[in-house]
């Protein structure tokens, strides 16, 4: 997909007048689009014509939904049957527990995507059509709706992203909701929808907390961690940047709250911004590095280690500190294999992030280390937020960012399994117990 997109984007018809992008720049942009990251060397609006922007929109949409989902849906709609082996591959790629009623499941995913993006497109049109006219206004609304829902972070507004709309409630709220819906995952959509239907048919409706308890454990964890990160991130940004005149210091309290919540929501997964991140405090960058590292939820368009993986690691630490042998939450005991996989994913992701940051620091010794960390985690978590560092980096540094984007999109654990040498049969070998002193 990256190679196909690259061929289309280097065509003369795809170039905007005065575009300064080189072949390498186009390749970098294509990797960023397909991995729905958002890092760019040159702004999309100044690089690509309308045709090129349409190609970038398609690449972002396909990258957001996932290659497996697109191919499986196309095969399913053509009436062709998929083998059980291929169904299991797609099932794993979208984190589905079973492969039954596969065609209906794929159609349901695409239906939800169409509904969410269409609603976002319609609402955003009320802002951009009066400003830009019908043609450009509708395309801008469509581009931002797809970019928000796929957590792509791209826009066609220029080099300053959404800075002109920092005080616009419609743009901020609509894009924030799209980002949240895209980053929460297919499973949560379906779970909440089914539960709402059941509750609407009941005569005696209980308190909202009972509604939450009837959700699946996965949905409860994903929603709880997501809201915790959003609320804590908003408060952190608001408190740290409250008096910073270069960010939100001169805003009213309502404007500060709107800007803080938008940066927090988009920072976890999407990469759009309404302020200049080169002017924020170092602690703000550090807090968002942690937020980006967690990212969105499984089965979503977002990156990061995922909310449920983060929850597993935290629960393991809490239960171990209490001397609890099992990892328990909400009257559930989590399987050891599940917790073990979470720890492995966390460590591989962390190692990849540290390695990428280390290489960037070697190649750019004069750049502030916190900024290099910010750029590195933004790439591997496919957030795409930049402190304006990417356009200034050399070729090798950009190659490192492309590798991080690619690995972050397909998943570090997938890359590790692909590169590792495996025997034909997995053997569980056990020797005499060994004792090592810890701490």
N, C-alpha and C positions, 0 to 999 in steps of 0.2 A: 504493500500500500504506500509505503514511503517512496519507493522508486517510481511508482505510477504517478503519484502526486508531484514529485520533483520534475518529471518530464512535462507535465501540464503547466507547472508554474514557471518554467524557464522559456516557454513559448513567447514570441514577441507580442501576441495578442493579450497575454497575461500581464504585460508590463505597464505600469503607469508612466505618463510623460515625466521625464526627468529622474526616473528611478536609478539609484546608485547601487543597487544590490548586485553582488557578484554571484557566480554559480554556487560558491560555498555558502553564501548568505541564503540563497534559495533552498539549498539542502537543509540548512539549519532550521529555517522556517518550516519546512515540510515535516521534519522530525518533531518539531514542537507542536505542529497542528495535529498530526496523527496520534501523538501521545497526549493530546489535549493539555499541554503544559502552559503555553502562553508567553514563554520567553521569546523575544524577537531582537534582531539586530537593527532593523529599520521598521518603522510603523507600517502596518498593513495598508493604511490609506495612502501613504506616500510611495509604496512599493508596487502595488498591484492595481490593475484596471478593474472595471466591474466584472469582467470575465474571470480574472485572477482571484478576485474576492469571492466569487461564486464557487470556484474550485476550492478555495480555502475553507469555505463554509461546509462543503461536502466532506472534505477531509476531516474537519473537526467533528461533524456529526457521526461519521463512521468510526472515528477514533474513540468518541465518547461512548457510543453504544457497544463497541467492541467488535472486532473482526468476526469472531465466532458467532455472535448474535446476528449480525447482518447476513452472513453466509447461510446460517441455519434457517433464518427466516425466509430468505430467497428460495432455498431448496424446498422448504415446506410449502410455500405459496405456489410453487410450480407443480405441486402435487406429487413430487418425487419422495420416495421413502428413504429415510436415513437408517444406516445400520446401527445396531445397538452400540457398537464401539464408538461411532461418531457422535451418537447421542450422549454417551457418557463423557466424551471430550467437551462438548458444549455445556453439558450439565455442570462439569467441574469449573468451566470458565465463568459461569454465572452463579456459581455457588448454590446450585439447586440440589436438594437431597435425593430426588428420584427423577426418572426419565419418563414417567407415565403422562399421558395426555400432552405430549410435547408440543404439538402444533398449536393447540389452544393457548398454552403458556407463552409461546413466542409471540402470538398475535396479541395477547394481553399486554405484554411488555411494550410492543410498538404502539398499541392503542393509548396506553398511559403517556408515553413519550409525546405522541401527537397532541393529546389533550393539553398537557402541561405547556408545551412549547407554543401551541396555538393561542392559549389564554395569555401567555406572556407577550406574544407578538401583538395581539389585539390591544392589550393595555398599554404597551410601550408606544404603539402607533399614535395614541392620543397625545403623546408628548412630542414625538419626532416629526410627524406629518405637518403640523402647523409650523414647525421650525425649519424643516428642510424641503417641504413640498411632498407631493404624493410619491414620486418615484424613489428618491433618495431616502425619504422619511420611512416608507414601508420597508425598504431593504435594510436600513439601519436598525429598525425595530426587530426584524426577523433575525438579523445577524446577532444582535445582543441577546435575543431570547434563546437562540441555539447555543451561543457561547456561554450564557449563564447556566442553562440546564445541563449541558455537557461538562460544565466546570472547566471550559477551555480558557477563559480569561482574555480572549482576543476581542478587538473592537475595530471599527472603521472610522473612528473619530479623530485620530491623529496621535501625537506622541504623549499626550497628557491623560489618556484613558478617559475616565468619567469625571475629571476634576471640575469641569464646568457645571456638573449636576450634584455637587456635594451637598447642597441644601434642598434638592428636589425630592420630596417624599415619594412620589410615584415611581421614579426611576430607581431609587434606593430600595424601596420595599419590594417592588416587583422582581428585580434582579436578585435580591437577597432570598426571596421565597423560591425562585427558580434554582438557585445554587443549593439551597437546603434540600429541596425535593430531589435534585439530581444526585446529591451526595449522601442521602439517607439509605438508598438501596431499594431494589425491586421488592424484596421480601417484606419490608416494612410497609410499602404502599399496599400490597395485597392483604397483609395482615390487618392493617387499620381499616381498609375498605370493607372487608368481610365482617369485621366486628361492628362497624357502623351500621351495616345492613341488619345484623342480628339485633342490635340495640333499637333500631327504628321500628322493629316489629314487636318489641316488648311493650307491655302495658305499664309495668312498674319499672321505671328507669332509676337505677341506683346512682350514688355519687360518682363523680368523675374518677376518683381514685380506684373504684372497682372496675371501671372501664380499662384503666391502665393495667390492673392485675390480670385481666383476661387476655391481654396480649401475650404472644409467645415470648419466651425468655430472650431470644435473639432481638426481637423488636424492642423489648423493654431496655435491654442493655444499649442498643444503638441509639435510641431516643434519649435515654438518661445521660450517656456520655456526651452526645452531641449538644444537648442543652447546657450541660455543665461547662463544656468548653466555650460555648457562645457567651454564656452569662459571665463566667470568670474572665474571659478575654476582653469582653466589653468593659467591665469594671476596671481591669488593669490598664487598658488603653486610655480610658477616661481619666483615671487618677494620675497616671504618669504624664500624659500629654495635656492635662487640663489648662496649664498656664503657658504652654509652648506657643509663642506667637507665630511660629513657622508652620504649625499644623492646625490645631483647633483652639488655640488660646484666645483668639478674637471672636469666636462664635458665641451665640447665645447657648444656654444650657440645653435647650431642645435640639439645636443644631449639633452641639457636641455629642449628645447621646446618639443621634442619627448617624453621624460620621463614625463614631466609635463602634457601634453595632455593625455597620456595613463593612468596615475594615476587618473586624473579627470574623464575620461570616465568610467573606470572600477570601480572607487570608488562609483559612483552613484548607480550601480546595480549589478555588477558582482563579484568583490572581488579578481581578480587576481592582481598581483603587480610585478614590476620590481625593487623595492627598498625595503629597510628595514624600516618599519614604526615605529620601536622602536627608530629610530634616528632622526625623524623629529621634528620640533618645535611644541610646544603645540598649537599654533595658527593654524597650518596646520591641526592638528587633529580636532580642533574645527570647522574649515571651512568645513571639510569633513563630520563631524557629521551633519551639516545643509544640505549638499548636499545629503547625504544618506537618511535623513529624507524625502526629497521630492521624491527621487527615479525615477522610470520610468513613463510610460504612461499607461492608462487603456487598457485592452485587450492585455497585453503584458506578457512577462516572468519575468518582473521586479517586485520589491517590492516597499515599501515606500507608502506615502499617495497619490502619483501620481501627475504628472505635472499639470493636469487640476484642481485637487482639490486645489493645491497650488495657481494656478492662480485665482481661484474663491475667496479664502480668501484674497489675495492681492487686487483684484479688489473691494471687499467689503470694505476694509479699505480705499482705494483711493477714492471711490465714497462717502463713509460716511464723509470723511474729507472735501470733496467739498460741502457737504450738499445736495448731489444728492440722491433722494429717491430710484431710481432704480439703479441696477448694470448694467452698459452699457460698451460695448467694440465693436469697429469696426462696428458701426451702428447696433448692436444687443443689445437687452435687455434680460438679463438672467432671467429665471423664479425664483421666490422667493423660491420655493420648492427645486430647484437645488442648489442654494446658501446655503440654510439651511442645506441640506444634506452634502455639502462640509465642512461646519463649524463643523457639528457633527462628521464626519469622522476625521477631523483634531484634534479635542479635545479628542476623544476616543484614537486615535493613540498616541497623546502626553501624555495622562494619563497613558497608558500602558507602554510607554517608561520610564516615570518618575518613575512609580512603580517598573519596572524591575531594573532600575539603583539604586534605593533606597535599594532594597533587596540585590543587589550585593555589595553595599557599606557597609551594615551591616555585611555581611559575610566575606568581605575582607577589613577591615579598614586600612590596611597598603598600599593598592594599590592606586596609584594616581587616583583621582576622574575623571579626564579627560579621562584616559585610560578606566575606568569602563564605562563611558558614551559612549566611542567609541565602546567598545565591545557590549554593550547593544543595541545601535542603529543599529549596524551591524547585530545583530541577528534578531531584529524585522523587519528590512527592507529587510531581506534575502540577504544582500550584502555579508557577509561572510569574510569581511576584519578583520584581527586580528593584534593587536600589540603584538603578541606572548603571550597573557594572557590566552587564553582558555586552553592550555595544563597544566597550572599551577594551575588551579582552582580546588576546592573541588567538591564533588559529588553534594551537594545542589546547588552550583553556576551553575554547568553544567545543572542541571535540570531546573533552571530558564531560562537559555539560550535556552534549548529545547522548553520550553513553549513559549518563545518569538518568536522563529523561526516558531513554529506551528501557533500561533496566527497571526503573520505577514504574513504568506502565505495565510491563508484562509480569512484574513481580520479582523481587530479588531471589525468593526461594525457588521460583521457576527457573531463573537463570542458573542458580547453583546446581539444581538437579540436572539441567541440560548439559552443563559443563563437566559435572562430576562423572567419573568412570563407574559404571555399575556392573555388578555380576548379573548373570541371567536369573539367578535365584537369590532372593534376600535371605541371608543366613544370620540368625540370632545366636551369636557365639557368646558363651559365658564362661569366665575363668574363676579362679579363686578370688574371693572378696579382697579388695585392696583398701587400705586405710590411709587417708591423707588429712593432715591437720589444716583446717580452714580458719581464716581470721587472724 
